[in-house]
Amino acid sequence: MVNLVDEALRGPLFDRPLGLASSDVTLADPAVGTGTFLLGALRRIAENVKADQGAGAIGAAIGAAAKRLFGFEVQFGPFAVAQLRVLAELRTLTKPADESQPQPPAPDLNLYITDTLGNPFVEDEQLPQVVEAIAKSRREASRVKREQPITVVIGNPPYKEKAKDRGGWIEKGAGGKLHAPLDRWKAPRSWGVGAHAKHLKNLYVYFWRWATLKVFGSLRRDRFAGHG
């Protein structure tokens, strides 16, 4: 899938000769798991840069690319594994060819422990000091979900049929008269297909809706956030 995305970016529709290595391409994995897709993206970027600029340019390019890759995960176990795998890959890809040179510090990771489908306009509840790092990660994730432009969403979202009430903000919205993001995918009553609306209540559909909203839509507060 990573290679397919890279090839699409290089093609005439998007005209990005460096593909995922292009400086204006930002990528998010909303269900990062153990980091497989982010690892694939980093390796593909390294291959592109090596072919275009030579092996000596890989380290700097990977350091810059790390700032444009984002991952969200709700489960602690896979999240921890993803952190370790991505950090190890970054160290490998940024290792100087001259072994006498010091290893540069690893770039900061944009990996967050958070519910991707949660409301990005609501601050998380106060957590005890011992887990403040988790609260900070969630707050930063909400900022990214609200404000960070994303050009590519890639991943393997969880599959769960009959997932009513499990779609968080994407499914339910913020209340009041404002639409939930999923509402905009519901067919008008005049189409007479209401019996099939239940198929939207699938976990992977909620993630698809998040992806389309993030890449093509606008998270304007006055459209989705609600008031209190």
Secondary structure, DSSP 8 states (H G I E B T S, - for coil): -HHHHHHHHHSTTT--TTGGGSTT--EEETT-TTSHHHHHHHHHHHHHHHHHH-GGGHHHHHHHHHTTEEEEES-HHHHHHHHHHHHHHHHHHT--SSTTS---------EEES-TTS-TTS------GGGHHHHHHHHHHHHHHHH---SEE-------SS-TT-SHHHHHTTSTTS--GGGGGS--GGG--GGGGGGG-SHHHHHHHHHHHHHHS---HHHHT---
